[in-house]
Amino acid sequence: MKRKLRINGHSHLLPYPEEIPQFMQDKGIFWVDKDRKYMLQKDWSRPVTDSSFFLNEKLEWMERFKIDHAVVLNLSQLYGNGLRVEEMKQALRFQNDFNAKVQHDNPSKFTCGFVVHPGFVRGALWEMERCVEELGMQLLCLPTHYMDTIGTWRCIFDEENEPIFEMASKYNLAVEIHPYDGEKFIKLENTAWRFHLIWMLAQCADAYHFLTLNGYADKYPNMRTCFAHGGQLAQINLGRRIQGFDGRPDLFEGKTHPRKSVGHKNIFFDTLLHDTGGLELLVKNQGSKQVLMGLDDPYPLGEMESAVQSSYPGKILDLAVEQKIITSEECDDIWDKNVIQWLCGDDDAAKKKLVNRILGNDGGS
C-alpha cells in the first residue's frame, strides 16, 4: 500500500533579496530588503513574519511538520494591476521564471504556479504557452479581479477571458483563484486589516458567483478551479444566490443556475477557513472530495505554528476528525488524493508522474 502523502495545496515563497532584479526595485514594483525583514513596493511595506518565506527555511519548516510537498502560488503583489504594459510583462515573467526554477531544482518538494494578466488576453495566451510548453508548469494562478486596459476593475470570470479558460482546458491545467488588491477598487479606508479579513473573502465569493453563472466548470471540462480560503463567503451565501436566481430570472437570462455547480468535480476549495464550523459548512455544501489542504503559509493568516492560537499546520483537519465532521480517510484524502486530483484531473499518467516526482522516483524533473 502506498504511503499517505501530506501535500499542502496553498503555499507562498519569496525570492531572496539578491534574486530580485534591480529594475523591480527601481520601478517600485516589488523587492525584499537586504536584512529580509520587509517585502516592499512603492508606498507599501509588509513585515516578513516567518523565515519560511524563503526557500531553504521553507524546506526546513516542511521537514519539521512532515509536509511532503507544497503547491507554491504566485505572490499576490505580482498580479501586475496598474503597471505599464512593459513593466507588467517583465514583472510577471520574473515571477514565472522564479517559480519554474524552484520547481525544476526541487521537483520532489514543490509544484509551482505561473501567473498571467487577463487585461491583455493575447499576451496572456503566449505566456501560458511558454510556461506549459517550455517550463513544464501545470498550475495557472489568477486573481479574483483585475484592471483592464482602460482602468476598469473586472471579475476574472468575465466572458472576455474565455480564450484563457479554453487554453487552460486544452492543457489540462489546475487553476488557483486568489483575492488581492481590494483596497484599489473598494472605496473604504484601509484600516483594521479589513481587506484581508473581510473583503478578500467577498472577492472570492464574487468570482465563484460568475464562474458558476457562466457554467465554466462544464464549458471547460479539463480546467479545475480551486478557490483560496475555502471560498468562505461563497459557502454561506449559496442560499441567497439560489433565491436571487429563482426570484429574479430576468436578471439572469442565459445564465446557469447556481445549484448546477454545487459539489462539481472541477471546483475545489482549500481548508483555510480558520474554524471547524466554516469547514463543516464547506464539506456539507460541496462534499469532502472537493476540499484540499491549504495552509497559506507562511503568512500570519495561514495555518502556522502559534502559541497564541495554540495552532500548528494541519490543526483544523485534526479537530474536524475529532469532532466527526470528516472521517480519518477523508482527512487523508484532503492532504493527498484531492490535491492530486485538482492538479492532474483524470489524467492517470500525470498523477503517477506527480507521485513519483514527490517520492523522488522520477529520475529528475
Secondary structure as GFF3:
##gff-version 3
##sequence-region A 1 365
A	DSSP	beta_strand	7	11	.	.	.	ID=ss1
A	DSSP	three_ten_helix	17	19	.	.	.	ID=ss2
A	DSSP	alpha_helix	22	26	.	.	.	ID=ss3
A	DSSP	beta_strand	31	32	.	.	.	ID=ss4
A	DSSP	beta_strand	38	41	.	.	.	ID=ss5
A	DSSP	beta_strand	44	47	.	.	.	ID=ss6
A	DSSP	three_ten_helix	51	53	.	.	.	ID=ss7
A	DSSP	alpha_helix	55	64	.	.	.	ID=ss8
A	DSSP	beta_strand	69	72	.	.	.	ID=ss9
A	DSSP	three_ten_helix	76	78	.	.	.	ID=ss10
A	DSSP	alpha_helix	85	105	.	.	.	ID=ss11
A	DSSP	beta_strand	110	115	.	.	.	ID=ss12
A	DSSP	alpha_helix	121	129	.	.	.	ID=ss13
A	DSSP	pi_helix	130	134	.	.	.	ID=ss14
A	DSSP	beta_strand	139	143	.	.	.	ID=ss15
A	DSSP	beta_strand	145	147	.	.	.	ID=ss16
A	DSSP	beta_strand	153	155	.	.	.	ID=ss17
A	DSSP	three_ten_helix	159	161	.	.	.	ID=ss18
A	DSSP	alpha_helix	162	170	.	.	.	ID=ss19
A	DSSP	beta_strand	174	178	.	.	.	ID=ss20
A	DSSP	alpha_helix	182	185	.	.	.	ID=ss21
A	DSSP	alpha_helix	194	194	.	.	.	ID=ss22
A	DSSP	pi_helix	195	199	.	.	.	ID=ss23
A	DSSP	alpha_helix	200	213	.	.	.	ID=ss24
A	DSSP	alpha_helix	216	219	.	.	.	ID=ss25
A	DSSP	beta_strand	224	227	.	.	.	ID=ss26
A	DSSP	three_ten_helix	228	231	.	.	.	ID=ss27
A	DSSP	alpha_helix	232	236	.	.	.	ID=ss28
A	DSSP	alpha_helix	238	247	.	.	.	ID=ss29
A	DSSP	three_ten_helix	249	252	.	.	.	ID=ss30
A	DSSP	three_ten_helix	258	261	.	.	.	ID=ss31
A	DSSP	beta_strand	267	270	.	.	.	ID=ss32
A	DSSP	alpha_helix	276	286	.	.	.	ID=ss33
A	DSSP	three_ten_helix	288	290	.	.	.	ID=ss34
A	DSSP	beta_strand	291	292	.	.	.	ID=ss35
A	DSSP	alpha_helix	315	322	.	.	.	ID=ss36
A	DSSP	alpha_helix	328	335	.	.	.	ID=ss37
A	DSSP	alpha_helix	337	344	.	.	.	ID=ss38
A	DSSP	alpha_helix	348	359	.	.	.	ID=ss39
###
